[in-house]
């Protein structure tokens, strides 16, 4: 099994351990690839200022000041996003520390001795549900497994209040991502239609 690509819930992916800084991750480029795209807090700040400049006539000075203050107080101001290699992970940093790993389709990614991107979507969901010890929470094309701080995107979909696995011939599979965090993600907004708790077991 490719240990460097093993998913370790709440710890990371192989040697990519939560809490590493960008320089420590760069030292692992021989395994995971070099950063091809990096988006920093400065980039996000510039994008915010460009948006303000474009739409400033529609907002008061107080509104603009409030938006700037909210941005400065958010993690976005001190964040960075790196894309590693051609099919390596996407990494998010907050305050210069790795806090989110998004594993893209890659034949080496494994969990519990299974190469997850080579499995059927249903079997992947079942694998993570077992590890979670509880059903997932589903919305749109995502499922959240809070106990292990893992989120699967484009492995399932919700339609008319029911949950389905995405067929392995479906074009949506190109968007598959497995997001890993040290702590569960707590969304600030309830998704349209709310969360649906569902078990595939």
ABEGO torsion letter per residue (X at the ends): XBAAABBBBGAEBEABBBGBBAAAAAAAAAAAEBBABBBBAAAAAAAAAAAAAAAAAABBAAAAAAAAAAAAABAAAABBBBBBEAABBBBBBBGGBBABBBBBBBAABBBGGBBAAABBAAAAAAAAAAAAGBBBBBBEABBBBAAAGBBBBGABBBBGGBBBBBBAABAAAAABBBBBBABBBBBABBBBGEBBBBBAX
